[in-house]
């Protein structure tokens, strides 16, 4: 059994409010996201997962569970599903609880989502270092983790410093330097 399967089994998916979509189908969609090799199939599953997790930039009660499953799936998942998973995690990291109706999509907190996303910090750095994935999503996730929590800030600063030394990331040096400078400023 994979680590993602253990994470999927940990949740009562049908009990979530979600964003108007049937959340009980999320485990199947998450499995298929990482198993699919066809770009259209990956996109189909990613759209459903994204709709449940952070549609229109708003979080739902299922968002932390989706983030946890995606992080666990990324450890062993391959492209193209892994790349979509990183993009969905970026969407969740930037989504917010509704100001007008905070409980409209169930009880959720941005901190709970970020706690799950931060668990993937080493894998985002590994993907960035190895270069087999979406660089922008990895940089964004590393920065967002470092921005959110002092525990991850030191690591994010270290990862960005190391990434600046990689020749193949030269086209991203401005982005990496800007993230590094901002995290160092926040100290």
C-alpha positions as YAML, in Angstrom:
chain: A
units: angstrom
residues:
- id: 1
  name: UNK
  ca: [0.00, 0.00, 0.00]
- id: 2
  name: UNK
  ca: [1.39, 3.41, -0.95]
- id: 3
  name: UNK
  ca: [1.64, 6.32, 1.43]
- id: 4
  name: UNK
  ca: [-1.05, 8.11, -0.57]
- id: 5
  name: UNK
  ca: [-3.39, 5.14, -0.07]
- id: 6
  name: UNK
  ca: [-2.83, 5.40, 3.68]
- id: 7
  name: UNK
  ca: [-3.68, 9.10, 3.48]
- id: 8
  name: UNK
  ca: [-6.80, 8.42, 1.41]
- id: 9
  name: UNK
  ca: [-7.97, 5.82, 3.94]
- id: 10
  name: UNK
  ca: [-7.55, 8.31, 6.78]
- id: 11
  name: UNK
  ca: [-10.48, 10.49, 5.67]
- id: 12
  name: UNK
  ca: [-14.24, 10.08, 5.42]
- id: 13
  name: UNK
  ca: [-14.45, 11.67, 1.98]
- id: 14
  name: UNK
  ca: [-18.25, 11.53, 1.73]
- id: 15
  name: UNK
  ca: [-18.58, 13.59, 4.94]
- id: 16
  name: UNK
  ca: [-16.96, 16.69, 3.45]
- id: 17
  name: UNK
  ca: [-19.04, 19.59, 2.20]
- id: 18
  name: UNK
  ca: [-16.71, 20.42, -0.65]
- id: 19
  name: UNK
  ca: [-17.56, 22.99, -3.30]
- id: 20
  name: UNK
  ca: [-20.77, 21.50, -4.63]
- id: 21
  name: UNK
  ca: [-19.14, 18.42, -6.13]
- id: 22
  name: UNK
  ca: [-19.49, 14.92, -4.76]
- id: 23
  name: UNK
  ca: [-16.43, 14.57, -2.54]
- id: 24
  name: UNK
  ca: [-16.80, 10.81, -2.12]
- id: 25
  name: UNK
  ca: [-15.31, 10.40, -5.62]
- id: 26
  name: UNK
  ca: [-12.10, 12.23, -4.70]
- id: 27
  name: UNK
  ca: [-10.05, 9.14, -3.74]
- id: 28
  name: UNK
  ca: [-10.68, 7.62, -7.17]
- id: 29
  name: UNK
  ca: [-9.86, 10.91, -8.92]
- id: 30
  name: UNK
  ca: [-6.65, 11.32, -6.90]
- id: 31
  name: UNK
  ca: [-5.57, 7.77, -7.77]
- id: 32
  name: UNK
  ca: [-6.33, 8.32, -11.45]
- id: 33
  name: UNK
  ca: [-4.54, 11.68, -11.46]
- id: 34
  name: UNK
  ca: [-1.27, 9.95, -10.62]
- id: 35
  name: UNK
  ca: [-1.93, 6.83, -12.72]
- id: 36
  name: UNK
  ca: [-3.06, 8.52, -15.94]
- id: 37
  name: UNK
  ca: [-0.59, 8.89, -18.76]
- id: 38
  name: UNK
  ca: [-2.95, 10.61, -21.18]
- id: 39
  name: UNK
  ca: [-2.92, 14.41, -20.85]
- id: 40
  name: UNK
  ca: [-6.70, 14.67, -21.32]
- id: 41
  name: UNK
  ca: [-7.37, 12.15, -18.54]
- id: 42
  name: UNK
  ca: [-4.97, 13.97, -16.23]
- id: 43
  name: UNK
  ca: [-6.66, 17.29, -17.01]
- id: 44
  name: UNK
  ca: [-10.12, 15.78, -16.39]
- id: 45
  name: UNK
  ca: [-9.19, 14.46, -12.95]
- id: 46
  name: UNK
  ca: [-7.25, 17.63, -12.08]
- id: 47
  name: UNK
  ca: [-10.26, 19.83, -12.91]
- id: 48
  name: UNK
  ca: [-12.52, 17.83, -10.60]
- id: 49
  name: UNK
  ca: [-9.95, 17.84, -7.77]
- id: 50
  name: UNK
  ca: [-9.28, 21.57, -8.25]
- id: 51
  name: UNK
  ca: [-13.04, 22.31, -8.23]
- id: 52
  name: UNK
  ca: [-13.44, 20.51, -4.91]
- id: 53
  name: UNK
  ca: [-10.31, 22.01, -3.32]
- id: 54
  name: UNK
  ca: [-9.99, 25.65, -4.32]
- id: 55
  name: UNK
  ca: [-12.47, 26.66, -6.99]
- id: 56
  name: UNK
  ca: [-12.66, 30.43, -7.53]
- id: 57
  name: UNK
  ca: [-9.83, 30.88, -5.02]
- id: 58
  name: UNK
  ca: [-11.95, 29.70, -2.08]
- id: 59
  name: UNK
  ca: [-11.10, 26.83, 0.22]
- id: 60
  name: UNK
  ca: [-13.48, 24.09, 1.32]
- id: 61
  name: UNK
  ca: [-13.43, 21.73, 4.28]
- id: 62
  name: UNK
  ca: [-11.97, 19.04, 2.02]
- id: 63
  name: UNK
  ca: [-9.01, 21.22, 0.94]
- id: 64
  name: UNK
  ca: [-6.58, 20.09, 3.69]
- id: 65
  name: UNK
  ca: [-7.35, 16.41, 2.98]
- id: 66
  name: UNK
  ca: [-6.81, 16.93, -0.75]
- id: 67
  name: UNK
  ca: [-3.55, 18.77, -0.05]
- id: 68
  name: UNK
  ca: [-2.37, 15.91, 2.18]
- id: 69
  name: UNK
  ca: [-3.21, 13.28, -0.45]
- id: 70
  name: UNK
  ca: [-1.53, 15.29, -3.22]
- id: 71
  name: UNK
  ca: [1.63, 15.76, -1.16]
- id: 72
  name: UNK
  ca: [1.78, 12.04, -0.44]
- id: 73
  name: UNK
  ca: [1.12, 11.20, -4.10]
- id: 74
  name: UNK
  ca: [3.86, 13.52, -5.34]
- id: 75
  name: UNK
  ca: [6.51, 11.49, -3.51]
- id: 76
  name: UNK
  ca: [5.98, 8.55, -5.86]
- id: 77
  name: UNK
  ca: [3.87, 10.01, -8.69]
- id: 78
  name: UNK
  ca: [5.18, 10.60, -12.18]
- id: 79
  name: UNK
  ca: [4.45, 13.27, -14.73]
- id: 80
  name: UNK
  ca: [2.02, 14.42, -16.01]
- id: 81
  name: UNK
  ca: [-0.11, 13.78, -12.90]
- id: 82
  name: UNK
  ca: [2.61, 14.97, -10.54]
- id: 83
  name: UNK
  ca: [2.91, 18.25, -12.42]
- id: 84
  name: UNK
  ca: [-0.85, 18.85, -12.18]
- id: 85
  name: UNK
  ca: [-0.73, 17.95, -8.48]
- id: 86
  name: UNK
  ca: [1.91, 20.64, -7.92]
- id: 87
  name: UNK
  ca: [-0.29, 23.16, -9.72]
- id: 88
  name: UNK
  ca: [-3.32, 22.20, -7.60]
- id: 89
  name: UNK
  ca: [-1.24, 22.54, -4.43]
- id: 90
  name: UNK
  ca: [-0.24, 26.02, -5.61]
- id: 91
  name: UNK
  ca: [-3.93, 26.86, -6.09]
- id: 92
  name: UNK
  ca: [-4.73, 25.63, -2.57]
- id: 93
  name: UNK
  ca: [-1.78, 27.56, -1.12]
- id: 94
  name: UNK
  ca: [-3.11, 30.80, -2.60]
- id: 95
  name: UNK
  ca: [-6.81, 30.17, -1.93]
- id: 96
  name: UNK
  ca: [-8.59, 31.75, 1.02]
- id: 97
  name: UNK
  ca: [-11.54, 31.14, 3.30]
- id: 98
  name: UNK
  ca: [-14.54, 33.16, 2.13]
- id: 99
  name: UNK
  ca: [-14.75, 36.50, 3.95]
- id: 100
  name: UNK
  ca: [-18.50, 36.75, 3.36]
- id: 101
  name: UNK
  ca: [-19.44, 33.22, 4.37]
- id: 102
  name: UNK
  ca: [-16.52, 31.54, 6.19]
- id: 103
  name: UNK
  ca: [-18.41, 28.28, 6.74]
- id: 104
  name: UNK
  ca: [-20.11, 28.18, 3.32]
- id: 105
  name: UNK
  ca: [-17.98, 25.22, 2.22]
- id: 106
  name: UNK
  ca: [-17.51, 23.65, 5.63]
- id: 107
  name: UNK
  ca: [-15.13, 24.60, 8.37]
- id: 108
  name: UNK
  ca: [-11.61, 25.08, 7.00]
- id: 109
  name: UNK
  ca: [-8.58, 27.18, 7.81]
- id: 110
  name: UNK
  ca: [-5.77, 28.44, 5.62]
- id: 111
  name: UNK
  ca: [-3.33, 27.32, 8.33]
- id: 112
  name: UNK
  ca: [-4.54, 23.70, 8.11]
- id: 113
  name: UNK
  ca: [-4.04, 23.72, 4.34]
- id: 114
  name: UNK
  ca: [-0.56, 25.20, 4.64]
- id: 115
  name: UNK
  ca: [0.40, 22.67, 7.32]
- id: 116
  name: UNK
  ca: [-0.36, 19.88, 4.85]
- id: 117
  name: UNK
  ca: [1.35, 21.65, 1.94]
- id: 118
  name: UNK
  ca: [4.46, 22.31, 4.05]
- id: 119
  name: UNK
  ca: [4.90, 18.57, 4.57]
- id: 120
  name: UNK
  ca: [5.95, 18.41, 0.92]
- id: 121
  name: UNK
  ca: [8.70, 21.02, 1.14]
- id: 122
  name: UNK
  ca: [11.56, 18.52, 0.67]
- id: 123
  name: UNK
  ca: [9.96, 16.99, -2.42]
- id: 124
  name: UNK
  ca: [9.34, 20.42, -4.01]
- id: 125
  name: UNK
  ca: [13.03, 21.15, -3.47]
- id: 126
  name: UNK
  ca: [14.02, 17.77, -4.89]
- id: 127
  name: UNK
  ca: [11.89, 18.28, -8.00]
- id: 128
  name: UNK
  ca: [13.39, 21.76, -8.41]
- id: 129
  name: UNK
  ca: [16.93, 20.41, -8.02]
- id: 130
  name: UNK
  ca: [16.46, 17.45, -10.35]
- id: 131
  name: UNK
  ca: [14.57, 19.55, -12.88]
- id: 132
  name: UNK
  ca: [11.86, 17.05, -13.68]
- id: 133
  name: UNK
  ca: [8.78, 19.13, -13.08]
- id: 134
  name: UNK
  ca: [7.26, 22.57, -13.24]
- id: 135
  name: UNK
  ca: [9.92, 24.92, -11.88]
- id: 136
  name: UNK
  ca: [7.51, 27.81, -11.31]
- id: 137
  name: UNK
  ca: [5.13, 25.70, -9.21]
- id: 138
  name: UNK
  ca: [8.01, 24.33, -7.11]
- id: 139
  name: UNK
  ca: [9.47, 27.81, -6.55]
- id: 140
  name: UNK
  ca: [6.02, 29.13, -5.63]
- id: 141
  name: UNK
  ca: [5.37, 26.29, -3.17]
- id: 142
  name: UNK
  ca: [8.80, 26.59, -1.55]
- id: 143
  name: UNK
  ca: [8.34, 30.35, -1.19]
- id: 144
  name: UNK
  ca: [4.80, 30.04, 0.15]
- id: 145
  name: UNK
  ca: [5.90, 27.44, 2.72]
- id: 146
  name: UNK
  ca: [8.80, 29.65, 3.81]
- id: 147
  name: UNK
  ca: [6.59, 32.71, 3.94]
- id: 148
  name: UNK
  ca: [3.98, 30.96, 6.05]
- id: 149
  name: UNK
  ca: [6.10, 29.37, 8.74]
- id: 150
  name: UNK
  ca: [9.47, 30.21, 10.34]
- id: 151
  name: UNK
  ca: [10.19, 26.46, 10.63]
- id: 152
  name: UNK
  ca: [10.15, 26.14, 6.86]
- id: 153
  name: UNK
  ca: [11.64, 29.59, 6.18]
- id: 154
  name: UNK
  ca: [15.21, 28.53, 6.99]
- id: 155
  name: UNK
  ca: [14.86, 25.50, 4.76]
- id: 156
  name: UNK
  ca: [13.31, 27.52, 1.92]
- id: 157
  name: UNK
  ca: [16.17, 30.03, 2.13]
- id: 158
  name: UNK
  ca: [18.66, 27.17, 1.97]
- id: 159
  name: UNK
  ca: [16.88, 25.54, -0.98]
- id: 160
  name: UNK
  ca: [16.78, 28.81, -2.93]
- id: 161
  name: UNK
  ca: [20.46, 29.48, -2.19]
- id: 162
  name: UNK
  ca: [21.37, 26.03, -3.50]
- id: 163
  name: UNK
  ca: [19.09, 26.42, -6.54]
- id: 164
  name: UNK
  ca: [20.87, 29.64, -7.52]
- id: 165
  name: UNK
  ca: [24.06, 27.61, -7.91]
- id: 166
  name: UNK
  ca: [22.44, 25.29, -10.47]
- id: 167
  name: UNK
  ca: [23.35, 26.29, -14.02]
- id: 168
  name: UNK
  ca: [20.20, 24.78, -15.54]
- id: 169
  name: UNK
  ca: [18.04, 27.12, -13.41]
- id: 170
  name: UNK
  ca: [19.83, 30.19, -14.75]
- id: 171
  name: UNK
  ca: [16.69, 31.37, -16.57]
- id: 172
  name: UNK
  ca: [14.91, 31.42, -13.19]
- id: 173
  name: UNK
  ca: [17.62, 33.28, -11.24]
- id: 174
  name: UNK
  ca: [15.63, 36.54, -11.03]
- id: 175
  name: UNK
  ca: [12.63, 34.68, -9.61]
- id: 176
  name: UNK
  ca: [14.81, 32.70, -7.20]
- id: 177
  name: UNK
  ca: [16.69, 35.81, -6.04]
- id: 178
  name: UNK
  ca: [13.43, 37.72, -5.48]
- id: 179
  name: UNK
  ca: [12.03, 34.87, -3.37]
- id: 180
  name: UNK
  ca: [15.28, 34.52, -1.44]
- id: 181
  name: UNK
  ca: [15.48, 38.27, -0.76]
- id: 182
  name: UNK
  ca: [11.88, 38.40, 0.45]
- id: 183
  name: UNK
  ca: [12.29, 35.43, 2.79]
- id: 184
  name: UNK
  ca: [15.54, 36.82, 4.20]
- id: 185
  name: UNK
  ca: [13.82, 40.16, 4.76]
- id: 186
  name: UNK
  ca: [11.07, 38.45, 6.75]
- id: 187
  name: UNK
  ca: [13.80, 36.71, 8.70]
...
